[in-house]
Amino acid sequence: MRLEDAADAYARVLADVRRLSPATVRAYRGDLADLAATVGNADLAEIDLETLREWLWRATQRADARATLARRTSTARGFFAWALDEGIISDDPALRLVAPKRGRPLPKVATADALSAMLDRAGAAAAEGDPIALRDHAVLEFLYGSGVRVSELCSLDLGDIDRDRRTARVVGKGSKERVVPFGGAAGRALDAYLVRGRPALFGRQAPTERSAGAVFLGVRGGRLGTRAAYDVVARALGPEVGGAAGPHALRHSAATHLLDGGADLRAVQEILGHASLGTTQIYTHVSSERLTATYRLAHPRA
C-alpha cells in the first residue's frame, strides 16, 4: 500500500475507532503528509529506519520545535505499528525510532532593577487614589513579594492574610496549604489597597458568597479572576522582559532573585510550594546563566 493511501486509512481509524479529537487527527495527518513530502508517495514496505531518521533530521534543519519532532516521532511509531497489525507491512521500521529529548526552556526572568522601576511606576499610579491602580499595585507587589501562583493569589480571602506578621496562607496544587511570607513593599501596597481601594470596588456590586471575603476584587466587585490578573501583569511586565509575560514571570523572578541573594534552595522550595526539589533547581540554572552572561560581558579574556 502506498503511503498516502495508508495515511488516509489510518486517519479514519484515529477518528472513527479511537475517537481522537479532530485537532489531534489533523496533527497526525499533517505529520504523515510531511513524511510523504520528504520520501514521496512510496510503498510502505520501502520505508526503513534510516528513511525515517532522515525525515526527522530534515525537520531539525528547518528548526522545527522539539515538541513537534517528538510528536512526529510518536505519529510515525503509531502509524507503522498499526500498519504492522493490519498486515500491510511485515516489519516495523519505526520500532527503534527515538524521539529527541525535549529540552526545558529557562523561564523568563526580569532583572531586579527592571522590576523595581516597574513597581515604582505602579506605585506612582496608585498614589493618585484610583481603586484599580491601588489593586494593580498590590497584585504586582504581592506576586513578586511572595512568589505565589496567580491562582493562589486570586483565591486569597481576607482571613488568609496576617498583616502584622506579613504572611499569607495559600492553597496550592493538590490542595496543599502553606504559609508564605511577603515583604514590606508588598505589605504597604496591600494595606493601601485594603484601606482605600477594596472598599470602593466592593461597593460596586452586591457581594456574593464567593466574593464577599476575597482579597482581590475585579472592576465589578466580584473576586478577581486569573485572566484579569494575567492582564494586569502582562501590561506592566511585558516591556521589562522583552515580550509577553504573565504572573509566572514574577514568580520566576522572585525565585531567581532569592537564590541570587543567597537564599537556601530548600527554603525557596517551601516558599514556592514545589513538591520536588528538582523543580526548584531550574532557578539555579537561571542564576548560572546570568552569572555566565555577566562574566562574558565583564572579563577581558572571556
N, C-alpha and C positions, 0 to 999 in steps of 0.2 A: 504494500500500500504506500502511496506517495504521502509525503509529509503534510501537505496542505489538506488532503482528504482526511488523514488520520487526526489532524488538529481539529477539524470541524466535528468529527465524531466524538473526540474527547471533550470538546466544549459542550456538546449536547449531554454527555454523561454528567459533567460537572453541574449543569443547570437542572437537568430533569431527574437524575438519580441521586446525586449527592446534595442537591438543593442548595448549592452555594449561591451567594448573592450575585446579582447581575454585575456589580462592580468588580467582584473577585473573578468572575468568569471572564470579563473583559480584560482584566490584567493578565490572566493566564493565556488568554488567546493572543494578546499583544506580544507576550514573551515568545510564543511559538511562531508568530508572524515575523518577529525579529530573527529568530533562528532560521526561518525559511529565506529571509532576505540575505543571510550570510552564506548558507550552504546550498541555496536553490531548492526547488521542489523535488528533492532527492527521494529515492526509495528509503524507507526507514531502515531496512537491512544494511544500507550502505553507510549509515551514520555510526561512527565509532567514538570511543572516548576522546581521542585526540581531536576529532572534529568539534566535539562539544567544548573542549578546553580552548580551542582556537576561537570559538564563538564568544566565550567569556572573556578571553584576552582582548579581543577587539572591543568589547564593551568597556574594558578598563582603559583602553587607549582613547575612547571617547569621553573619558572622565565620568562615566556613569556612577551614581552613588553606590556605596557598598550595600545599602539596603536593597537597591534594585538588583545588584548582582546576586545577593543572597536569595531574593525571590525567584530570579530566573533559574538559579541552580535548583531550587525546590520545584519549580514548574517542570524542568527537564526530568528530574527524578520521578515525579509523579506521572508524567506523561509516558515515559518509557516503561515504567513498572506496569501501567495499565496496558500498554501495547503488548508486553510480555504475557500478561494474564489472558489477553484476548487471542493469543496465538499469532499475532501479526509479526512478531519478531521472535527469534529463538534465543537471543542473548540480550541482556540489558546493558547498553553502553554507558548509562548514567549511574550504574551501581556504585562506582568508585569516584564519581564526580563530587568534589569537595567544595562547599560554599566558602567564599573568602570570609575571613573573620571580620565582624563588624566592629569598627573602632568606636570608642566612646568619645565624642567630641567634648573638649573642655568647655565648661559653662561660661557664659558672658559675665564679665565682672567689670564694674566701673571702678575707677581709682577713687581713693578716699577724698582727694581734692575735688574731683568732679562731683561726687555725691554731696560734699559739703556745700559746694556752690549751688547745686540743685535744691538742696534742702533750705538754704538761706533764701532763695527766691520764693519757695513755697511759704516760708515763714513771713516774708515781707508781704506777700499777698494776704496771708491770714491776719496780719496786723490790722488790715482795713476793717475787719469785723464781719466779713461775709460768712454766713454759716457753712456754705460749701467749701470755701477756701480754708476755713478752720478745720473742717473734716478732712479735706485732702491732705493738709499739712500733717495732721495727726496720723492718717493712714500711712503716709510715706515714712514719717519718723518711726512709727511703731513697727512697720515691716522691716526696716533696716536695723532698728534698735534691738529687736527681739529675734529676728531670723525666722519668724513663723511663716507657715504656708498661707496663701491667700484664703483658702477655705477655713483655716483655723481663725484667721482674723475676722472673717465675716460671721462666724458662728459665736464670737465672743458675746457674753452677756455681762451686764454691769457687776453682777456678783462674782464674776471671774477675775476682776481686776482688784489688786491690792495696791492702791495708790501710795500708801505710806512706805511699803517695802519695795515698791516698783517691781512687782511680779504679776504674772498673769497665768491662770490655769487654762490650758488649751487641750482640746481633744483632737488627736492626730489620727494617722492611718491605723486601721484595726481597732478604732475606738479606744486607743490608749491615751490616757491622760498624763500630762506632765506639767510642771511649773517652769516657766521661762522668765528670766529677768529682762528688764528693759532699762535703758539709760536715762540720764537726766533730761536730755533734749527731748526724747520721746515722752517722758513724763510731763514736761512742761507743755508740749503740744497737745497731749491728751487732756490735761487739766483745762487748757483754754477751750478746747472743743467741747468738753463735757459741761463747762460752765456757760459758755456763750454761744456755741454752735448747735449742740444737740437739742437743747430745749426749743430752738426755733424750728428745726427740722421736724421734731416730734409733734409740734403743733399743726403741721400741715395735713395730717391725716388721723382719723380716729385709730388709736392703737389696736393692733390685733394681738392675739395671744402669742403669735410667733415673733412680733417685732417689739412688743412692749418693753422687754428687758434688754434689747440689743444695744450694744455699744455704738456701732457704726450704722448710720441710717442713710437711706437714699434720699433723692430730691423730693420724693413724695411722702417721706416719713416712715416708710417701711424699712425692714432690715436691708442693709446694703448687700447686693448680690456680687458674686465673684466676677461676673462680666463687667459690672460697673467699676469694681475695684481695679480690675485689669486695665481698664481705660484710663483711670486716674494715673496709674503708674506709667503706662505707655506714653502718655502725653508728656509727663515730666521727665522720664528717664531715657526715652528713646534717643534723643540727641547726645546723651552722655556716653552711650556705649556703641555708637555708630550704627544704629538701625533699630528695628523693632525689638522691644524688650518689655517684659511684664514683671509682675511681682516676684517671680522666681529669680530674676536677676538681682533684686535686692537681697533675697535670701542667700544667693551665691556670694554676693559681695560681702554680706555680713560674715559669713563663714570664713571666707578668704582673709578678710581683714583681721578677724580674731586670731587666725593662725599666724598671719604676718606679725601680729603684735605679741606673739609668744604664748597664746592660749594652748592648753593641753588638748590633744586630739580627742581624748575621751570626754572631756568637758564639752567640746563643741558637738560631739555626737549626742550627748544628753540634751543640749540646747535645741538642736535641730530635730530631735526625735527620730533619729535613724536607728533602725533595728540592727543594722550591721555596721561595724566599724569600716568595712571596705567601702561602703557608700560615702562615708565622710572623707575617706582618704583621697577622693578625687580632688579635694580642695588643696591637699598638699602638692598635687601635681600642678595646680594653677599657680601656687606660690613659687614652685620651682621654675615654671615658665616665666614668671615675672622676674625672678632673680636672674635667669639666663639672659633675658632681654636687656635688663639693666647692665649686666656685665658686658654684653656685646656693644652697647652704646657707649659705655664709660671706659673700658680698658683699652689702652693704646695698642695692645698686641692681640686684641680679640679677632 
